[in-house]
């Protein structure tokens, strides 16, 4: 079963996604502001206002309203200051060069503030690049900056108004995206039941997709849990919470798939389990699709044929056991998976119900502090200053960008034709990213996209050079530019090239020769960016020790919260949810770093297999805890609390000691002083398993798996320490 395409690239869901709506909002706002300006002023004035609107529009992303206002206002103020400064310096060549290099350095340092600051960095460098060609008097520079600011404020007001009107709609779209990613995650799990797929490769794919899923779930949290005040918000809150519970239940279905394949190799049950998982994914997609269309969702998928087939296989295995044939293991394994899949199907049903109910309020941890679940963003100067050191990847990136731009400016002065240094600089700015893998991908997308865009623009200008047609193509390119920036940057590169070339033709009557010059400038910029990607590089292996320590520390905190909950010492699962989120986020960061490292030169890769297995083992610990929660809930009747808690306490001691030992391998002192007292406070574990409780064998088995997988973490941690830290 092939991995499905991104939901927003499907024709069925594209027009309901927030990506398409962003493109519409962007295009309508930008074109509307330019046309309104043209109604009262000339084309140069309209372009100055339009550039201000464009730079502000780069910050127009799904965000809580207060955050959106702060981010976009920061863009207006910072970019207005930059355009004024660069315009004043433009007539003085050497001063301009110095200012451009300094500005590019500090703009790149803004990356220290995280993912949300990346568009601001791009907007700053973009307007710096566009302003360097203006040779204005001081008065003209002030006027240009004023028009730029006016355009930025106009788009800010427009975007805030539209976002306020559509605030609930945007929440639905972001929530739907998280649901689509969860469905894709289940599609990967479905292939575990297909013997054609290698288990190791499949698990690697699953863990890496978890990084994408964690990112989408966090975006959903940030929008939905910050402000939920009315009945409409209550629905998306309940669907969101149900989605997270479903995700944990899916984690709990992890089993020994190799053994499952051995025991059920000749059984049609494997195909039935795979088909059930595939249907679950389609069922979740149907919820997501209905959420994007602002509709209540109702089940339309029947699981009965596959469930009946599994029941028939269970009956056949039971008959073999009754006849004295060796089928006990296969029976137990299939029955356990049947129970887990039924639980997931039931939870998917609850997901449908959550979208149907009308709630008077938002009964989700009323009065609880949501801050631990939300992204925290602090734009403090001290944060940036703390990275002014050579071992900081951000500092090295900023130096790399500044040097690349200086080189690009120097090359621009040597070109035989009327140089367009700003296009070379713009290409460098777009391609050169903080990591080598991102730079490599951007370079490919930028070159291919620009070539295609230039060819399309040349055809349009040669054969369809009519104002009405050019305006229609320009509108489509303007809408496509932001729509695909986070989906397929190559499409954005095509749209940007078409948009800028057609704008130049409409504004100043450009020629086809200008297109060939843009192509040359693009290749020059790509070459410079490629060369400087090896200057003061920040190879991923250098960040791995810190990321590994973060995973181990987060896992230890998660285990503390988990065993508190499992032993009944804490009835509220709020702390557990917080620590689970922290661990999954840290695993996602490490997985993303590993994926980026695989795109780097072979000589810069370290301990790839051990890091991959390290991620998998930590992930398995989460799966085992989720399974223990599910088992204890399923067998809650007559549970022998004393004996179960004794075994859980012993496991708590062993697992936390293991994690502490792994942390010690990476130079972190993490004592566990309270565990001995905890172990002494409970009676000895009944190792014979003679307790008359149906859940006892499965709890014992799951705890053994938990302890075994925790022990493997030390093995991989030692290997990573040898291959990464000591080299």
C-alpha positions as CSV (number, residue, x, y, z in Angstrom):
1,X,0.0,0.0,0.0
2,X,1.6,3.2,-1.1
3,X,1.9,6.1,1.2
4,X,-0.9,8.6,0.3
5,X,-0.2,12.0,-1.0
6,X,-0.6,15.1,1.1
7,X,-4.4,15.6,1.6
8,X,-4.2,19.2,0.3
9,X,-2.8,18.1,-3.0
10,X,-5.9,15.9,-3.7
11,X,-8.5,17.6,-5.9
12,X,-11.2,16.5,-3.5
13,X,-9.8,18.3,-0.5
14,X,-7.6,21.0,-2.0
15,X,-10.3,23.7,-2.2
16,X,-11.4,23.1,1.4
17,X,-7.8,23.3,2.8
18,X,-6.4,26.3,4.6
19,X,-3.6,26.4,2.1
20,X,-6.0,27.3,-0.7
21,X,-7.9,29.7,1.5
22,X,-4.6,31.4,2.4
23,X,-3.9,31.8,-1.3
24,X,-7.3,33.4,-1.9
25,X,-6.9,35.7,1.0
26,X,-3.4,36.6,-0.1
27,X,-4.3,37.2,-3.7
28,X,-7.5,39.1,-3.0
29,X,-5.8,41.4,-0.4
30,X,-2.7,42.1,-2.5
31,X,-4.4,42.7,-5.8
32,X,-7.2,44.6,-4.1
33,X,-4.8,47.0,-2.3
34,X,-2.9,47.6,-5.6
35,X,-6.0,48.3,-7.6
36,X,-7.4,50.6,-4.9
37,X,-4.1,52.5,-5.0
38,X,-4.2,52.7,-8.8
39,X,-7.6,54.3,-8.6
40,X,-6.2,57.3,-6.8
41,X,-2.5,57.3,-7.8
42,X,0.0,56.2,-10.5
43,X,1.7,52.8,-11.1
44,X,5.0,53.5,-9.1
45,X,2.9,54.5,-6.1
46,X,0.8,51.4,-6.4
47,X,3.8,49.2,-6.6
48,X,5.4,50.7,-3.5
49,X,2.2,50.2,-1.6
50,X,1.9,46.7,-3.1
51,X,5.4,45.7,-2.0
52,X,4.5,46.7,1.6
53,X,1.3,44.6,1.4
54,X,3.3,41.7,0.0
55,X,6.0,41.7,2.8
56,X,3.2,41.8,5.4
57,X,1.3,39.0,3.7
58,X,4.3,36.7,4.1
59,X,3.5,36.7,7.8
60,X,-0.2,35.8,7.2
61,X,-0.4,32.3,8.6
62,X,-2.9,30.4,10.7
63,X,-2.3,31.8,14.3
64,X,-4.4,33.0,17.3
65,X,-5.6,36.5,16.5
66,X,-3.4,38.2,19.1
67,X,-0.3,36.4,17.9
68,X,-1.1,37.1,14.3
69,X,-1.5,40.9,15.0
70,X,1.9,41.0,16.9
71,X,3.7,39.0,14.2
72,X,2.3,41.0,11.3
73,X,2.8,44.4,13.1
74,X,6.4,43.4,13.8
75,X,6.8,42.7,10.0
76,X,5.3,46.1,9.1
77,X,7.6,48.0,11.5
78,X,10.8,46.1,10.8
79,X,10.4,46.0,7.0
80,X,9.5,49.7,6.9
81,X,12.7,50.5,8.8
82,X,14.7,48.3,6.5
83,X,13.3,49.7,3.3
84,X,14.0,53.3,4.6
85,X,17.5,52.5,5.6
86,X,18.4,50.7,2.4
87,X,16.8,53.4,0.2
88,X,18.8,56.1,2.0
89,X,22.0,54.2,1.5
90,X,21.4,53.0,-2.1
91,X,23.2,56.0,-3.8
92,X,26.4,55.2,-1.9
93,X,27.7,51.9,-3.2
94,X,30.1,50.9,-0.5
95,X,27.8,52.1,2.3
96,X,25.0,50.1,0.7
97,X,27.2,47.0,0.5
98,X,28.1,47.3,4.2
99,X,24.4,47.9,5.2
100,X,23.2,44.9,3.2
101,X,25.7,42.6,4.7
102,X,24.9,43.7,8.3
103,X,21.2,43.6,7.7
104,X,21.4,40.1,6.2
105,X,23.3,38.9,9.3
106,X,20.9,40.2,11.8
107,X,17.8,39.1,9.8
108,X,19.2,35.6,9.7
109,X,19.9,35.7,13.4
110,X,16.1,36.1,13.9
111,X,15.9,32.3,13.2
112,X,16.8,31.8,16.9
113,X,13.1,32.6,17.7
114,X,11.9,29.4,16.0
115,X,9.8,28.4,13.0
116,X,7.4,31.4,13.3
117,X,10.3,33.8,12.7
118,X,11.3,32.2,9.4
119,X,8.7,34.2,7.4
120,X,9.8,37.4,9.1
121,X,13.4,36.7,8.2
122,X,12.4,36.1,4.6
123,X,10.3,39.3,4.5
124,X,13.1,41.3,5.9
125,X,15.6,40.0,3.4
126,X,13.1,40.3,0.6
127,X,12.4,44.0,1.1
128,X,16.1,44.6,1.6
129,X,16.7,43.0,-1.8
130,X,13.9,44.9,-3.5
131,X,15.0,48.2,-2.0
132,X,18.6,48.1,-3.1
133,X,17.8,49.0,-6.7
134,X,16.2,52.3,-5.7
135,X,18.4,55.4,-6.1
136,X,16.3,58.0,-4.3
137,X,16.8,61.3,-2.6
138,X,16.3,61.4,1.1
139,X,12.9,62.9,0.6
140,X,11.9,60.3,-2.0
141,X,13.2,57.5,0.3
142,X,11.0,58.8,3.1
143,X,8.0,58.9,0.8
144,X,8.7,55.4,-0.5
145,X,9.0,54.1,3.1
146,X,5.8,55.8,3.9
147,X,3.9,54.2,1.0
148,X,5.5,50.8,2.0
149,X,4.2,51.2,5.5
150,X,0.8,52.3,4.3
151,X,0.6,49.1,2.2
152,X,1.7,47.0,5.1
153,X,-0.9,48.5,7.5
154,X,-3.6,48.1,4.8
155,X,-2.9,44.4,4.5
156,X,-2.6,44.0,8.2
157,X,-6.1,45.5,8.7
158,X,-7.5,43.4,5.9
159,X,-5.9,40.1,7.1
160,X,-7.0,40.7,10.7
161,X,-10.6,41.5,9.6
162,X,-10.8,38.4,7.5
163,X,-9.2,36.2,10.2
164,X,-11.6,37.5,12.8
165,X,-14.6,36.7,10.6
166,X,-13.2,33.3,9.7
167,X,-11.6,32.5,13.0
168,X,-13.7,29.4,13.6
169,X,-13.3,28.3,10.0
170,X,-9.5,28.4,10.3
171,X,-9.7,26.3,13.4
172,X,-11.7,23.7,11.5
173,X,-9.2,23.6,8.7
174,X,-6.2,23.3,10.9
175,X,-7.9,20.6,13.0
176,X,-8.9,18.7,9.8
177,X,-5.2,18.8,8.7
178,X,-4.2,17.1,11.9
179,X,-6.9,14.5,11.3
180,X,-5.7,13.8,7.8
181,X,-2.1,13.3,9.1
182,X,-3.4,10.9,11.7
183,X,-5.1,8.9,8.9
184,X,-1.9,8.8,6.9
185,X,-0.2,7.6,10.1
186,X,-2.7,4.7,10.3
187,X,-2.1,3.9,6.6
188,X,1.6,3.3,7.5
189,X,0.5,1.1,10.4
190,X,-1.8,-0.9,8.1
191,X,1.3,-2.1,6.1
192,X,2.7,-3.8,9.2
193,X,0.1,-6.5,8.5
194,X,1.3,-6.9,4.9
195,X,4.2,-9.4,4.7
196,X,5.4,-7.7,1.5
197,X,6.7,-4.8,3.6
198,X,10.0,-5.0,5.5
199,X,9.2,-4.4,9.2
200,X,12.3,-2.3,10.0
201,X,11.7,0.0,7.0
202,X,8.1,0.3,7.9
203,X,8.8,1.2,11.5
204,X,11.3,3.9,10.3
205,X,8.7,5.4,8.1
206,X,6.2,5.3,11.0
207,X,8.5,7.1,13.4
208,X,9.5,9.7,10.9
209,X,5.9,10.4,10.0
210,X,5.2,10.9,13.7
211,X,7.3,14.1,13.5
212,X,4.9,15.5,10.9
213,X,1.9,14.4,12.9
214,X,3.3,16.0,16.1
215,X,3.7,19.3,14.1
216,X,0.2,19.3,12.9
217,X,-1.2,18.4,16.3
218,X,0.7,21.2,17.8
219,X,-0.7,23.7,15.3
220,X,-4.2,22.4,16.2
221,X,-3.5,22.9,19.9
222,X,-2.2,26.4,19.4
223,X,-5.3,27.5,17.6
224,X,-8.0,25.5,19.4
225,X,-6.9,25.5,23.1
226,X,-6.0,29.2,23.3
227,X,-9.5,30.5,23.0
228,X,-12.6,28.4,23.1
229,X,-15.6,30.4,24.2
230,X,-18.7,29.5,22.3
231,X,-20.6,26.4,21.1
232,X,-18.9,26.3,17.8
233,X,-15.5,26.3,19.5
234,X,-16.7,23.6,21.9
235,X,-17.2,21.2,18.9
236,X,-13.7,21.6,17.6
237,X,-12.3,21.3,21.2
238,X,-14.1,18.0,21.7
239,X,-13.0,16.6,18.3
240,X,-9.4,17.7,19.0
241,X,-9.4,16.0,22.4
242,X,-11.0,12.9,20.9
243,X,-8.3,12.9,18.2
244,X,-5.5,12.9,20.8
245,X,-7.2,10.0,22.7
246,X,-7.5,8.1,19.5
247,X,-3.8,8.7,18.8
248,X,-2.9,7.2,22.2
249,X,-5.1,4.2,21.5
250,X,-3.4,3.7,18.2
251,X,0.0,3.8,19.9
252,X,-1.3,1.1,22.3
253,X,-1.9,-1.3,19.3
254,X,1.8,-1.8,18.8
255,X,2.7,-5.5,19.1
256,X,5.5,-7.9,18.1
257,X,4.6,-7.8,14.4
258,X,7.3,-10.3,13.5
259,X,5.7,-12.9,15.9
260,X,2.3,-11.9,14.5
261,X,3.4,-12.7,11.0
262,X,4.9,-16.0,12.1
263,X,1.8,-17.1,14.0
264,X,-0.7,-15.9,11.3
265,X,1.5,-16.4,8.2
266,X,-1.1,-18.7,6.5
267,X,-4.1,-17.0,7.9
268,X,-6.4,-14.6,6.1
269,X,-6.6,-12.7,9.4
270,X,-3.6,-10.6,8.5
271,X,-5.3,-9.3,5.4
272,X,-8.4,-8.6,7.5
273,X,-6.4,-6.7,10.1
274,X,-4.7,-4.7,7.3
275,X,-8.1,-3.9,5.7
276,X,-9.5,-2.8,9.0
277,X,-6.7,-0.4,9.6
278,X,-7.0,0.9,6.1
279,X,-10.8,1.4,6.6
280,X,-10.1,3.2,9.9
281,X,-7.8,5.7,8.1
282,X,-10.6,6.3,5.5
283,X,-13.1,6.8,8.3
284,X,-10.9,9.4,10.0
285,X,-10.5,11.1,6.6
286,X,-14.2,11.3,6.3
287,X,-14.4,13.1,9.7
288,X,-11.7,15.5,8.5
289,X,-13.4,16.1,5.2
290,X,-16.7,16.9,7.0
291,X,-14.9,19.2,9.4
292,X,-13.5,21.1,6.5
293,X,-17.0,21.5,5.1
294,X,-18.4,22.6,8.4
295,X,-20.6,19.6,8.7
296,X,-21.4,17.0,11.4
297,X,-19.8,13.7,10.5
298,X,-21.6,10.3,10.4
299,X,-20.2,6.8,10.0
300,X,-20.4,5.5,6.4
301,X,-17.9,2.7,6.6
302,X,-18.8,-0.9,7.7
303,X,-16.2,-3.0,9.4
304,X,-18.4,-6.0,9.8
305,X,-17.0,-8.2,6.9
306,X,-13.4,-8.0,8.2
307,X,-14.5,-8.4,11.9
308,X,-16.6,-11.4,10.9
309,X,-13.6,-12.9,9.1
310,X,-11.4,-12.4,12.2
311,X,-14.1,-14.0,14.4
312,X,-14.3,-17.0,12.1
313,X,-10.5,-17.3,12.2
314,X,-10.6,-17.1,16.0
315,X,-13.2,-19.9,16.1
316,X,-11.0,-22.0,13.8
317,X,-8.0,-21.5,16.0
318,X,-10.0,-22.3,19.1
319,X,-11.1,-25.6,17.6
320,X,-7.5,-26.4,16.9
321,X,-6.6,-25.7,20.5
322,X,-9.5,-27.9,21.7
323,X,-8.2,-30.7,19.5
324,X,-4.8,-30.4,21.2
325,X,-3.0,-28.8,18.2
326,X,-0.4,-26.1,18.9
327,X,-2.3,-22.9,18.2
328,X,-2.4,-21.2,21.6
329,X,0.0,-18.5,20.7
330,X,-1.7,-17.6,17.4
331,X,-5.1,-17.5,19.2
332,X,-3.8,-15.2,21.9
333,X,-2.0,-12.9,19.5
334,X,-5.0,-12.6,17.1
335,X,-7.5,-12.1,20.0
336,X,-5.4,-9.3,21.5
337,X,-5.2,-7.5,18.1
338,X,-8.9,-8.0,17.6
339,X,-9.6,-6.3,20.9
340,X,-7.3,-3.4,20.1
341,X,-8.8,-2.8,16.7
342,X,-12.3,-2.9,18.1
343,X,-11.3,-0.3,20.6
344,X,-10.0,1.9,17.9
345,X,-13.1,1.5,15.8
346,X,-15.2,2.5,18.8
347,X,-13.0,5.6,19.3
348,X,-13.4,6.6,15.7
349,X,-17.1,6.3,16.3
350,X,-16.7,8.7,19.2
351,X,-14.9,11.1,16.8
352,X,-18.0,11.1,14.6
353,X,-20.2,11.8,17.7
354,X,-17.9,14.6,18.9
355,X,-18.5,16.4,15.6
356,X,-22.3,16.1,15.9
357,X,-23.0,17.3,19.5
358,X,-24.0,20.8,20.4
359,X,-22.2,21.8,23.5
360,X,-23.3,24.7,25.8
361,X,-19.7,25.2,26.9
362,X,-16.2,23.7,26.4
363,X,-16.0,21.0,29.1
364,X,-12.3,20.4,28.6
365,X,-10.2,20.8,31.7
366,X,-12.2,23.8,32.8
367,X,-10.0,26.3,34.7
368,X,-6.9,24.3,33.8
369,X,-3.8,26.1,32.6
370,X,-3.4,25.3,28.9
371,X,0.0,26.9,28.6
372,X,2.1,23.7,28.8
373,X,0.2,22.4,25.7
374,X,0.9,25.5,23.7
375,X,3.9,26.8,21.8
376,X,5.7,29.5,23.8
377,X,7.3,32.3,21.8
378,X,9.4,35.0,23.5
379,X,11.0,37.6,21.3
380,X,13.7,38.8,23.7
381,X,17.0,40.4,22.7
382,X,18.8,38.4,25.2
383,X,17.9,35.2,23.4
384,X,19.5,36.4,20.2
385,X,22.6,37.7,22.0
386,X,23.1,34.4,23.8
387,X,23.8,32.9,20.3
388,X,26.6,35.2,19.5
389,X,29.2,32.4,19.7
390,X,30.9,30.2,17.1
391,X,29.4,27.0,18.3
392,X,25.9,28.3,17.7
393,X,24.4,26.9,14.5
394,X,22.2,30.0,14.1
395,X,25.3,32.3,14.4
396,X,27.1,30.3,11.8
397,X,24.1,30.4,9.5
398,X,23.9,34.2,9.9
399,X,27.6,34.6,9.0
400,X,27.1,32.2,6.1
401,X,24.2,34.3,4.7
402,X,26.1,37.6,5.1
403,X,29.1,36.3,3.3
404,X,27.1,34.7,0.5
405,X,25.2,38.0,-0.1
406,X,28.5,39.9,-0.1
407,X,29.8,37.5,-2.8
408,X,26.6,37.8,-4.8
409,X,26.8,41.6,-4.8
410,X,30.4,41.4,-6.0
411,X,29.5,39.0,-8.8
412,X,26.6,41.2,-9.8
413,X,29.0,44.1,-10.5
414,X,31.0,42.0,-12.9
415,X,28.2,40.9,-15.2
416,X,28.4,42.1,-18.8
417,X,24.8,43.0,-19.2
418,X,22.7,45.5,-17.1
419,X,23.2,43.7,-13.8
420,X,20.2,42.7,-11.7
421,X,22.1,42.1,-8.5
422,X,18.8,42.0,-6.5
423,X,17.7,38.8,-8.4
424,X,21.0,37.1,-7.5
425,X,20.6,38.2,-3.9
426,X,16.9,37.1,-3.8
427,X,17.9,33.6,-5.1
428,X,20.6,33.3,-2.4
429,X,18.2,34.5,0.3
430,X,15.5,31.9,-0.8
431,X,17.9,29.0,-1.2
432,X,20.3,29.3,1.7
433,X,18.6,27.7,4.7
434,X,19.9,26.9,8.3
435,X,20.5,23.3,7.4
436,X,22.3,21.7,4.5
437,X,19.3,19.4,3.7
438,X,16.9,22.3,3.5
439,X,19.3,24.3,1.3
440,X,19.7,21.3,-1.0
441,X,16.0,20.9,-1.4
442,X,15.4,24.7,-1.9
443,X,18.1,24.8,-4.5
444,X,16.5,22.1,-6.6
445,X,13.0,23.6,-6.2
446,X,14.2,27.1,-7.0
447,X,16.1,26.2,-10.2
448,X,13.5,23.9,-11.6
449,X,10.7,26.3,-10.6
450,X,12.4,29.3,-12.0
451,X,13.2,27.6,-15.3
452,X,9.6,26.4,-15.7
453,X,8.2,29.8,-14.7
454,X,10.5,31.7,-17.1
455,X,9.5,29.4,-20.0
456,X,5.8,29.9,-19.2
457,X,6.3,33.6,-18.9
458,X,8.1,33.7,-22.2
459,X,5.3,31.8,-24.0
460,X,2.7,34.1,-22.5
461,X,4.5,37.3,-23.4
462,X,5.3,36.0,-26.9
463,X,2.0,34.5,-28.0
464,X,-0.6,35.9,-25.5
465,X,0.6,39.4,-24.9
466,X,-2.8,41.0,-24.2
467,X,-3.3,43.0,-21.1
468,X,-6.5,41.2,-20.0
469,X,-4.8,37.8,-20.4
470,X,-1.7,38.9,-18.6
471,X,-3.7,40.2,-15.7
472,X,-5.6,36.9,-15.5
473,X,-2.4,34.9,-15.4
474,X,-0.9,37.3,-12.9
475,X,-3.9,36.8,-10.5
476,X,-3.6,33.0,-10.7
477,X,0.1,33.2,-10.0
478,X,-0.5,35.5,-7.1
479,X,-2.9,33.1,-5.6
480,X,-0.7,30.1,-6.2
481,X,2.4,31.7,-4.6
482,X,1.3,31.3,-0.9
483,X,-0.9,28.3,-1.5
484,X,2.0,25.9,-2.2
485,X,4.7,27.5,-0.2
486,X,4.3,24.8,2.6
487,X,3.1,22.1,0.3
488,X,5.3,22.1,-2.8
489,X,7.8,24.9,-2.9
490,X,8.6,24.1,-6.5
491,X,5.1,25.2,-7.5
492,X,5.6,28.4,-5.5
493,X,8.9,29.1,-7.3
494,X,7.1,28.7,-10.7
495,X,4.3,31.0,-9.6
496,X,6.7,33.6,-8.2
497,X,8.7,33.7,-11.4
498,X,5.6,34.2,-13.5
499,X,4.2,36.8,-11.1
500,X,7.4,39.0,-11.0
501,X,8.1,38.7,-14.7
502,X,4.5,39.7,-15.7
503,X,4.5,42.5,-13.1
504,X,7.7,43.9,-14.7
505,X,6.2,43.7,-18.1
506,X,3.0,45.4,-17.1
507,X,4.9,48.1,-15.1
508,X,7.9,48.8,-17.3
509,X,7.4,47.0,-20.6
510,X,10.0,44.3,-20.1
511,X,11.3,42.0,-22.9
512,X,11.9,38.3,-23.4
513,X,15.7,39.1,-23.1
514,X,15.0,40.1,-19.5
515,X,13.7,36.5,-18.9
516,X,17.0,35.0,-20.0
517,X,18.9,37.4,-17.8
518,X,16.8,36.3,-14.8
519,X,17.6,32.7,-15.6
520,X,21.3,33.4,-15.6
521,X,21.0,35.4,-12.3
522,X,19.1,32.4,-10.8
523,X,21.9,30.0,-11.7
524,X,24.5,32.4,-10.3
525,X,22.6,32.8,-7.1
526,X,22.1,29.0,-6.8
527,X,25.8,28.5,-7.4
528,X,26.8,31.0,-4.7
529,X,24.3,29.5,-2.2
530,X,25.7,26.0,-2.9
531,X,29.3,27.1,-2.3
532,X,28.5,28.9,0.9
533,X,26.4,26.0,2.2
534,X,29.8,24.4,2.9
535,X,31.2,27.6,4.7
536,X,30.9,27.4,8.5
537,X,28.5,24.5,8.1
538,X,26.2,23.4,10.9
539,X,26.1,19.6,10.3
540,X,23.3,17.9,12.0
541,X,25.5,15.4,14.0
542,X,26.7,18.3,16.1
543,X,23.1,18.9,17.5
544,X,22.4,15.2,18.1
545,X,23.9,14.9,21.6
546,X,21.7,17.8,22.9
547,X,18.6,16.3,21.2
548,X,19.3,12.9,22.6
549,X,19.6,14.3,26.1
550,X,16.3,16.1,25.7
551,X,14.6,12.8,24.6
552,X,16.0,10.9,27.6
553,X,15.1,13.6,30.1
554,X,11.6,14.0,28.6
555,X,11.1,10.2,28.7
556,X,12.1,10.0,32.3
557,X,9.6,12.8,33.2
558,X,7.0,10.9,31.1
559,X,7.6,7.7,33.0
560,X,7.2,9.4,36.3
561,X,3.9,10.8,35.3
562,X,2.8,7.5,33.6
563,X,3.4,5.3,36.6
564,X,1.8,7.9,38.9
565,X,-1.3,7.5,36.7
566,X,-1.1,3.7,36.3
567,X,-0.8,3.1,40.0
568,X,-3.8,5.4,40.8
569,X,-1.7,7.9,42.7
570,X,-2.9,10.6,40.4
571,X,-6.5,10.5,39.1
572,X,-6.2,13.4,36.8
573,X,-4.4,12.6,33.5
574,X,-3.6,16.2,32.8
575,X,0.1,16.0,34.0
576,X,0.4,12.7,32.0
577,X,-0.8,14.4,28.9
578,X,1.6,17.3,29.3
579,X,4.6,14.9,29.7
580,X,3.5,12.7,26.8
581,X,3.3,15.8,24.6
582,X,6.8,16.8,25.7
583,X,8.3,13.4,24.9
584,X,6.6,13.1,21.5
585,X,7.8,16.6,20.6
586,X,11.4,15.8,21.6
587,X,11.2,12.5,19.6
588,X,9.8,14.5,16.6
589,X,12.8,16.9,16.8
590,X,15.3,14.1,16.9
591,X,13.6,12.3,14.0
592,X,13.6,15.4,11.9
593,X,17.3,16.0,12.6
594,X,18.0,12.4,11.6
595,X,16.1,12.8,8.3
596,X,18.0,16.1,7.6
597,X,21.3,14.3,8.4
598,X,20.6,11.7,5.8
599,X,20.5,14.4,3.1
600,X,24.0,15.6,4.1
601,X,27.3,14.3,2.6
602,X,28.1,10.7,3.6
603,X,31.1,11.8,5.6
604,X,28.9,14.0,7.9
605,X,26.6,11.2,8.9
606,X,27.1,9.6,12.3
607,X,25.5,6.5,14.0
608,X,22.5,6.6,11.7
609,X,21.3,3.1,12.5
610,X,21.8,3.5,16.3
611,X,20.0,6.9,16.3
612,X,17.1,5.4,14.4
613,X,16.9,2.5,16.8
614,X,17.2,4.9,19.7
615,X,14.2,6.8,18.4
616,X,12.3,3.6,17.9
617,X,13.0,2.3,21.4
618,X,11.9,5.5,23.0
619,X,8.8,5.5,20.9
620,X,8.1,1.9,22.0
621,X,8.1,2.9,25.6
622,X,5.3,5.3,24.9
623,X,3.4,2.5,23.1
624,X,3.8,0.1,26.0
625,X,2.6,2.7,28.5
626,X,-0.4,3.4,26.3
627,X,-1.1,-0.3,26.0
628,X,-0.9,-0.7,29.8
629,X,-3.5,2.1,30.2
630,X,-5.7,0.4,27.7
631,X,-5.3,-3.0,29.4
632,X,-6.1,-1.7,32.9
633,X,-9.2,0.1,31.6
634,X,-10.3,-3.0,29.7
635,X,-9.8,-5.4,32.7
636,X,-10.8,-2.9,35.5
637,X,-13.3,-5.3,37.1
638,X,-11.8,-7.0,40.2
639,X,-8.3,-5.7,39.5
640,X,-5.9,-6.8,42.3
641,X,-4.7,-3.3,42.9
642,X,-2.0,-4.2,45.5
643,X,-0.3,-6.9,43.3
644,X,-0.5,-4.8,40.1
645,X,0.8,-1.7,41.8
646,X,3.7,-3.7,43.2
647,X,4.7,-4.9,39.8
648,X,4.2,-1.4,38.4
649,X,6.4,0.1,41.1
650,X,9.2,-2.5,40.4
651,X,9.0,-1.7,36.7
652,X,9.1,2.1,37.6
653,X,12.3,1.6,39.5
654,X,13.9,-0.4,36.7
655,X,12.9,1.8,33.8
656,X,13.8,5.1,35.5
657,X,17.2,3.6,36.5
658,X,17.7,2.6,32.9
659,X,16.9,6.1,31.6
660,X,19.1,7.6,34.3
661,X,22.0,5.4,33.3
662,X,21.5,6.4,29.6
663,X,21.5,10.1,30.6
664,X,24.7,9.5,32.6
665,X,26.3,8.2,29.4
666,X,25.7,11.7,28.0
667,X,27.1,13.5,30.9
668,X,23.8,14.3,32.7
669,X,23.5,13.4,36.4
670,X,19.9,12.2,36.9
671,X,19.6,10.5,40.3
672,X,16.3,8.7,41.2
673,X,16.3,9.0,45.0
674,X,12.6,8.5,45.6
675,X,12.3,5.1,43.9
676,X,13.8,2.9,46.6
677,X,11.3,4.2,49.1
678,X,8.5,3.6,46.7
679,X,9.6,0.0,46.1
680,X,9.9,-0.6,49.8
681,X,6.3,0.6,50.4
682,X,4.6,-2.1,48.3
683,X,4.5,-5.9,48.9
684,X,6.5,-8.3,46.9
685,X,5.3,-9.1,43.4
686,X,3.6,-12.4,42.8
687,X,6.0,-13.7,40.3
688,X,4.1,-16.9,39.8
689,X,1.3,-15.0,38.1
690,X,-1.3,-17.0,40.2
691,X,-3.5,-14.1,40.8
692,X,-7.0,-14.9,39.5
693,X,-7.5,-11.9,37.2
694,X,-7.8,-12.2,33.4
695,X,-5.7,-9.1,32.8
696,X,-2.7,-10.4,34.8
697,X,-0.9,-12.3,31.9
698,X,-1.2,-9.4,29.5
699,X,0.0,-6.8,32.1
700,X,3.0,-9.0,32.9
701,X,3.8,-9.5,29.2
702,X,3.5,-5.8,28.5
703,X,5.7,-4.8,31.5
704,X,8.4,-7.3,30.4
705,X,8.4,-5.7,26.9
706,X,8.6,-2.2,28.5
707,X,11.6,-3.2,30.6
708,X,13.3,-5.0,27.7
709,X,12.9,-2.0,25.3
710,X,14.1,0.4,28.0
711,X,17.2,-1.7,28.5
712,X,17.9,-1.5,24.7
713,X,18.0,2.3,25.0
714,X,21.3,2.1,27.0
715,X,22.9,-0.1,24.2
716,X,22.0,2.4,21.5
717,X,22.8,5.4,23.8
718,X,26.4,4.0,24.3
719,X,26.8,3.4,20.6
720,X,25.7,7.0,19.8
721,X,28.0,8.4,22.5
722,X,30.9,6.6,20.9
723,X,30.1,7.5,17.3
724,X,28.8,11.0,17.7
725,X,30.0,12.6,20.9
726,X,33.6,11.2,20.9
727,X,34.4,11.8,17.3
